[in-house]
Amino acid sequence: MKNIRYGLLVLALLLSFLASAEAQVSIGIGLPNVSIGINLPMYPALRPVPGYPVYYAPEVDGNYFFYDGMYWVYQEDNWYASSWYNGPWSYVEPTVVPLFVLRVPVRYYRQPPPYFRGWHANAPPRWGQHWGQGWEQQRRGWDKWNRRSVPARAPRPVYQRHYSGDRYPHQVEQQYNVRSQKYRYQPRDRAVRQHFQQQPGQGGRPAPAQRGRQDAPQMRDQQQHNQQDRGDSQRPDRDNGKGHKNNDDHGRGHDR
């Protein structure tokens, strides 16, 4: 009798553990893309990064940027992108993160990871040191560019300030429909354009099955051997990186 009770107790504990584990795994899973824990109640104020075609969000408690018509977030050693300010987010392989996003100086990371300590505040993070020789070989020259001639900033998607709370479109197809009506800008950077076109509703393939944050590092390993043939996608288009004088006042007044 005691053995039966003991067995039932062990079974109950095991079932409780499995239920708890399942609940923990479900945290951070978004459909059809990735949920990374960012929950913005409203459209954030975006400020220009001086000298770069990038905006950052000084009031967001995270490493949050806007470049070439898309939002970019660096969290838990992974990059994510979305066309809307509160996601859902897509994991971005380190070897295809847009160059100008990588070049944003350390001081504009609102939640810098510990390994940023000691790095120059006015210089980009030392991605080659962090991600290793393999990454640096594929992104050779990423930290060298003509600072006198950079692309103009994309206009801020201020139409999204009208979509918050219950009005926020969580479905990617719905987001695309609203964006196509309210925001006519199209990405110019080749890497951004390819990522944008892969999203559902924008001519790309359907999003993969639900995938949580814990899958992102595995995706990096699985895709590593495919990156050498994608060199062209690492660089902005010629007409997007040359001959465009950057204007720090571009788009000013939209966040007032």
Sine and cosine of phi, psi and omega as CSV:
sin_phi,cos_phi,sin_psi,cos_psi,sin_omega,cos_omega
0.00,0.00,-0.67,0.74,0.00,-1.00
-0.90,0.44,-0.61,0.79,0.01,-1.00
-0.90,0.43,-0.61,0.79,0.02,-1.00
-0.91,0.42,-0.71,0.70,0.03,-1.00
-0.88,0.47,-0.66,0.75,0.01,-1.00
-0.89,0.46,-0.66,0.75,0.01,-1.00
-0.90,0.44,-0.67,0.74,0.03,-1.00
-0.90,0.44,-0.62,0.78,0.02,-1.00
-0.90,0.43,-0.70,0.72,0.02,-1.00
-0.89,0.46,-0.67,0.75,0.01,-1.00
-0.89,0.45,-0.67,0.74,0.01,-1.00
-0.89,0.45,-0.68,0.73,0.02,-1.00
-0.89,0.45,-0.64,0.76,0.00,-1.00
-0.90,0.43,-0.70,0.71,0.03,-1.00
-0.89,0.45,-0.62,0.79,0.04,-1.00
-0.90,0.45,-0.66,0.75,0.01,-1.00
-0.90,0.44,-0.69,0.73,-0.02,-1.00
-0.91,0.42,-0.64,0.77,0.02,-1.00
-0.90,0.44,-0.66,0.75,0.02,-1.00
-0.91,0.42,-0.68,0.73,0.00,-1.00
-0.89,0.45,-0.66,0.75,0.02,-1.00
-0.88,0.47,-0.64,0.76,0.02,-1.00
-0.90,0.43,-0.63,0.78,-0.01,-1.00
-0.92,0.39,-0.64,0.77,0.00,-1.00
-0.91,0.41,-0.55,0.83,-0.05,-1.00
-0.95,0.32,-0.32,0.95,0.01,-1.00
-0.92,0.40,0.77,-0.64,0.04,-1.00
1.00,0.04,0.01,1.00,0.03,-1.00
-1.00,0.01,0.79,-0.62,0.03,-1.00
-0.84,-0.55,0.52,-0.85,0.07,-1.00
-0.91,-0.41,0.74,-0.67,0.03,1.00
-1.00,-0.01,-0.08,1.00,-0.03,-1.00
-0.93,-0.36,-0.44,-0.90,-0.14,-0.99
-0.99,-0.17,0.68,-0.73,0.17,-0.99
-0.98,-0.18,0.80,-0.60,-0.10,-0.99
-0.92,-0.39,0.26,0.97,0.09,-1.00
1.00,-0.01,-0.08,1.00,0.05,-1.00
-0.98,0.19,0.78,-0.63,-0.01,-1.00
-0.70,-0.71,1.00,-0.01,-0.02,-1.00
-1.00,-0.05,0.83,-0.56,-0.03,-1.00
-0.95,0.30,-0.31,0.95,-0.02,-1.00
-0.41,-0.91,0.22,-0.97,0.03,-1.00
-0.84,0.54,0.80,-0.60,-0.07,-1.00
-0.99,0.11,0.43,-0.90,0.13,-0.99
-0.94,0.33,0.76,-0.65,0.00,-1.00
-0.92,-0.40,0.81,-0.59,-0.02,-1.00
-0.91,-0.42,0.61,-0.79,-0.01,-1.00
-0.92,0.40,0.63,-0.78,0.22,-0.98
-1.00,0.10,0.93,-0.37,-0.10,-0.99
-0.82,0.57,0.79,-0.62,0.05,-1.00
1.00,0.08,0.03,1.00,-0.03,-1.00
-0.76,-0.65,0.49,-0.87,0.04,-1.00
-0.99,0.12,0.65,0.76,-0.13,-0.99
-0.75,-0.66,0.55,-0.83,0.16,-0.99
-0.95,-0.33,0.43,-0.90,0.16,-0.99
-0.78,-0.62,0.26,-0.96,-0.06,-1.00
-0.92,-0.39,1.00,-0.08,-0.08,-1.00
-0.91,0.42,-0.35,0.94,-0.04,-1.00
-0.99,-0.11,-0.02,1.00,0.03,-1.00
-1.00,-0.07,0.74,-0.67,-0.02,-1.00
-0.99,0.12,0.93,0.37,-0.02,-1.00
-0.02,-1.00,0.10,-1.00,0.01,-1.00
-1.00,-0.02,1.00,0.01,-0.29,-0.96
-0.82,-0.58,0.83,-0.55,-0.09,-1.00
-0.70,-0.71,0.30,-0.95,0.11,-0.99
-0.74,-0.67,0.83,-0.56,-0.03,-1.00
-0.57,-0.82,0.76,-0.65,0.13,-0.99
0.81,0.59,0.65,0.76,0.11,-0.99
1.00,0.01,0.07,1.00,0.00,-1.00
-0.69,-0.72,0.41,-0.91,0.06,-1.00
-1.00,-0.04,0.59,-0.81,-0.03,-1.00
-0.73,-0.69,0.76,-0.65,-0.04,-1.00
-0.78,-0.62,0.71,-0.71,0.08,-1.00
-0.94,-0.34,0.91,-0.42,-0.08,-1.00
-0.55,-0.84,0.73,-0.68,0.03,-1.00
0.79,0.61,0.69,0.72,0.09,-1.00
0.93,0.37,0.34,0.94,0.04,-1.00
-0.75,-0.67,0.51,-0.86,0.10,-0.99
-0.99,-0.16,0.62,-0.79,0.04,-1.00
-0.70,-0.71,0.43,-0.90,-0.02,-1.00
-0.67,-0.74,0.45,-0.89,0.06,-1.00
-0.40,-0.92,0.44,-0.90,0.08,-1.00
-1.00,-0.01,-0.09,1.00,0.06,-1.00
-0.81,-0.58,0.47,-0.88,-0.21,-0.98
-0.91,0.41,-0.40,0.92,-0.04,-1.00
-0.87,-0.50,0.48,0.88,0.06,-1.00
0.96,0.27,-0.20,-0.98,0.16,0.99
-0.93,0.36,0.35,-0.94,-0.17,-0.99
-0.95,-0.32,0.48,-0.88,0.07,-1.00
-0.91,-0.43,0.70,-0.72,0.07,-1.00
-0.92,0.39,0.66,-0.75,-0.01,-1.00
-0.86,-0.51,0.84,-0.54,0.04,-1.00
-0.86,0.51,0.71,-0.71,-0.02,-1.00
-0.81,0.58,-0.49,0.87,-0.04,-1.00
-0.98,0.18,-0.08,1.00,0.03,-1.00
-0.83,-0.55,0.18,0.98,0.11,-0.99
-0.90,0.43,0.73,-0.68,-0.02,-1.00
-0.81,0.58,0.60,-0.80,-0.09,-1.00
-0.87,0.49,-0.68,0.74,-0.06,-1.00
-0.94,0.33,-0.37,0.93,0.13,-0.99
-0.95,0.32,-0.68,0.74,0.03,-1.00
-0.90,0.43,-0.47,0.88,-0.10,-1.00
-0.99,0.12,-0.14,0.99,-0.01,-1.00
-0.86,0.51,0.76,-0.65,-0.04,-1.00
-0.88,0.48,0.41,-0.91,-0.05,-1.00
-0.83,0.56,-0.59,0.81,-0.10,-0.99
-0.89,0.45,-0.29,0.96,-0.03,-1.00
-1.00,-0.07,0.10,1.00,0.14,-0.99
-1.00,0.02,0.93,-0.37,-0.09,-1.00
-0.96,0.27,-0.40,0.92,0.05,-1.00
-0.76,-0.64,0.94,0.34,-0.04,-1.00
-0.92,0.40,0.66,-0.75,0.05,-1.00
-0.93,0.36,0.30,-0.95,-0.07,-1.00
-0.84,0.55,-0.55,0.84,-0.06,-1.00
-0.96,0.28,-0.07,1.00,0.12,-0.99
-0.97,0.23,-0.27,0.96,-0.08,-1.00
-0.88,0.47,0.72,-0.69,-0.01,-1.00
1.00,-0.01,-0.17,0.99,0.03,-1.00
-0.99,0.11,0.53,-0.85,-0.08,-1.00
-0.90,0.44,0.78,-0.63,-0.09,-1.00
-0.90,0.43,-0.49,0.87,-0.06,-1.00
-0.99,-0.11,0.17,0.99,0.01,-1.00
-0.89,-0.46,0.37,-0.93,0.06,-1.00
-0.90,0.44,0.39,-0.92,0.12,-0.99
-0.85,0.53,0.43,-0.90,-0.02,-1.00
-1.00,0.06,0.96,0.28,-0.09,-1.00
-0.88,0.47,-0.61,0.79,0.01,-1.00
-0.88,0.47,-0.64,0.77,0.05,-1.00
-0.91,0.41,-0.60,0.80,-0.06,-1.00
-0.98,0.18,-0.71,0.71,-0.10,-0.99
-1.00,-0.04,-0.18,0.98,0.15,-0.99
0.99,-0.15,0.11,-0.99,-0.10,-0.99
-0.91,0.42,-0.61,0.79,-0.01,-1.00
-0.87,0.50,-0.70,0.72,0.04,-1.00
-0.91,0.42,-0.69,0.72,-0.07,-1.00
-0.91,0.41,-0.54,0.84,0.04,-1.00
-0.91,0.40,-0.60,0.80,0.00,-1.00
-0.97,0.23,-0.45,0.89,-0.02,-1.00
-0.93,-0.37,0.53,0.85,-0.06,-1.00
-0.83,0.56,0.77,-0.64,0.00,-1.00
1.00,0.10,0.17,0.99,-0.06,-1.00
-0.88,0.48,-0.49,0.87,-0.07,-1.00
-0.99,-0.14,0.30,0.95,0.03,-1.00
-0.81,-0.59,0.84,-0.54,0.02,-1.00
-0.36,-0.93,0.27,-0.96,0.01,-1.00
-0.98,0.20,0.97,-0.23,-0.07,-1.00
-0.94,0.33,-0.23,0.97,0.03,-1.00
-1.00,0.05,-0.18,0.98,-0.03,-1.00
-0.62,-0.78,0.99,-0.13,0.01,-1.00
-0.79,-0.61,0.34,-0.94,-0.01,-1.00
-0.88,0.47,0.46,-0.89,0.12,-0.99
-0.94,0.33,0.48,-0.88,0.02,-1.00
-0.94,0.33,0.56,-0.83,0.13,-0.99
-0.93,0.36,0.52,-0.86,0.08,-1.00
-0.90,0.44,0.58,-0.82,0.03,-1.00
-0.94,0.35,0.64,-0.77,-0.04,-1.00
-0.99,0.16,0.91,0.40,-0.12,-0.99
-0.91,0.41,-0.28,0.96,0.05,-1.00
-0.87,0.49,-0.40,0.92,-0.05,-1.00
-0.96,0.30,-0.24,0.97,0.04,-1.00
-0.92,0.39,-0.30,0.96,0.02,-1.00
-1.00,0.07,0.00,1.00,-0.05,-1.00
-0.84,-0.54,0.99,-0.15,0.02,-1.00
-0.57,-0.82,0.26,-0.97,0.00,-1.00
0.86,0.52,-0.76,-0.65,-0.03,-1.00
-0.93,0.36,-0.29,0.96,-0.02,-1.00
-1.00,0.08,-0.16,0.99,-0.04,-1.00
-0.93,0.36,0.78,-0.62,-0.01,-1.00
-0.99,0.13,0.95,-0.32,-0.04,-1.00
-1.00,0.08,-0.36,0.93,0.02,-1.00
-0.99,0.14,0.74,-0.68,-0.07,-1.00
-0.88,0.47,-0.63,0.77,0.00,-1.00
-0.89,0.45,-0.63,0.78,0.04,-1.00
-0.92,0.39,-0.64,0.77,0.05,-1.00
-0.86,0.51,-0.68,0.73,0.00,-1.00
-0.89,0.46,-0.68,0.74,-0.01,-1.00
-0.88,0.47,-0.69,0.73,0.01,-1.00
-0.92,0.40,-0.70,0.71,-0.03,-1.00
-0.88,0.48,-0.67,0.75,-0.03,-1.00
-0.90,0.43,-0.41,0.91,0.02,-1.00
-1.00,0.00,-0.54,0.84,-0.15,-0.99
-0.97,-0.23,-0.32,0.95,-0.17,-0.99
-0.63,-0.77,0.98,-0.21,-0.12,-0.99
-1.00,0.04,-0.07,1.00,-0.03,-1.00
-0.91,0.41,0.67,-0.74,0.07,-1.00
-0.89,-0.45,0.67,-0.74,-0.01,-1.00
-0.83,0.56,0.61,-0.79,0.03,-1.00
-0.97,-0.26,-0.53,0.85,0.05,-1.00
-0.92,0.39,0.78,-0.63,-0.08,-1.00
-0.86,0.50,-0.66,0.75,0.00,-1.00
-0.90,0.44,-0.67,0.75,0.02,-1.00
-0.92,0.39,-0.68,0.73,-0.02,-1.00
-0.88,0.48,-0.66,0.75,0.02,-1.00
-0.91,0.42,-0.66,0.75,0.02,-1.00
-0.92,0.40,-0.66,0.75,-0.02,-1.00
-0.89,0.45,-0.66,0.75,-0.05,-1.00
-0.95,0.31,-0.31,0.95,0.02,-1.00
-0.98,0.18,-0.20,0.98,-0.03,-1.00
-0.96,0.27,0.55,-0.83,0.03,-1.00
-0.85,0.53,0.64,-0.77,0.03,-1.00
1.00,0.04,-0.07,1.00,-0.05,-1.00
-0.85,-0.53,0.51,0.86,0.05,-1.00
1.00,0.02,-0.04,1.00,-0.03,-1.00
-1.00,-0.09,-0.02,-1.00,0.03,-1.00
-0.96,0.27,0.38,-0.92,0.06,-1.00
-0.86,0.51,0.47,-0.88,-0.01,-1.00
-0.91,0.41,0.48,-0.88,0.02,-1.00
-0.93,0.38,0.16,-0.99,0.04,-1.00
-0.87,0.50,0.27,-0.96,-0.11,-0.99
-0.80,0.60,0.67,-0.74,-0.09,-1.00
-0.58,-0.81,0.75,-0.66,-0.05,-1.00
-1.00,-0.09,0.01,-1.00,-0.02,-1.00
-0.88,0.48,-0.53,0.85,-0.08,-1.00
-0.92,0.39,-0.23,0.97,-0.02,-1.00
-1.00,0.08,-0.34,0.94,-0.15,-0.99
-0.86,0.52,-0.75,0.66,0.02,-1.00
-0.87,0.49,-0.55,0.83,0.04,-1.00
-0.92,0.39,-0.62,0.79,0.04,-1.00
-0.88,0.48,-0.60,0.80,0.01,-1.00
-0.88,0.48,-0.69,0.72,0.00,-1.00
-0.92,0.38,-0.63,0.77,-0.05,-1.00
-0.93,0.37,-0.51,0.86,-0.09,-1.00
-0.99,-0.11,-0.09,1.00,-0.11,-0.99
-0.84,0.54,-0.66,0.75,-0.09,-1.00
-0.96,0.27,-0.16,0.99,0.00,-1.00
-1.00,-0.09,-0.06,1.00,-0.19,-0.98
-0.99,0.11,-0.36,0.93,-0.07,-1.00
-0.91,0.41,-0.41,0.91,-0.01,-1.00
-1.00,0.00,0.14,0.99,-0.09,-1.00
-0.89,-0.45,0.48,0.88,-0.09,-1.00
-0.86,0.50,-0.58,0.82,-0.04,-1.00
-0.91,0.41,-0.43,0.91,-0.02,-1.00
-0.99,0.16,-0.07,1.00,-0.03,-1.00
-1.00,0.09,-0.30,0.95,-0.14,-0.99
-0.92,-0.39,0.56,-0.83,0.08,-1.00
-0.90,0.44,0.37,-0.93,0.09,-1.00
-0.86,0.50,0.43,-0.90,0.01,-1.00
-0.86,0.52,-0.70,0.72,-0.04,-1.00
-0.96,0.27,-0.06,1.00,0.02,-1.00
-0.97,-0.23,-0.22,0.98,-0.06,-1.00
-0.89,-0.46,-0.06,1.00,-0.04,-1.00
-0.76,-0.65,0.57,-0.82,0.14,-0.99
0.97,0.23,0.12,0.99,0.03,-1.00
-0.94,-0.35,0.95,-0.31,0.02,-1.00
-0.96,0.26,0.78,-0.63,-0.03,-1.00
-0.96,0.27,0.63,-0.78,0.01,-1.00
-0.83,-0.55,0.93,-0.38,-0.06,-1.00
-0.92,0.40,-0.26,0.97,-0.01,-1.00
-1.00,-0.07,0.02,1.00,-0.03,-1.00
-0.87,0.49,0.83,-0.55,0.03,-1.00
0.99,0.11,0.03,1.00,-0.04,-1.00
-0.88,0.47,0.63,-0.78,0.05,-1.00
0.97,-0.22,-0.20,0.98,-0.03,-1.00
-0.96,0.28,-0.43,0.91,-0.09,-1.00
-0.97,-0.23,0.28,0.96,-0.03,-1.00
-0.94,0.34,0.00,0.00,0.00,0.00
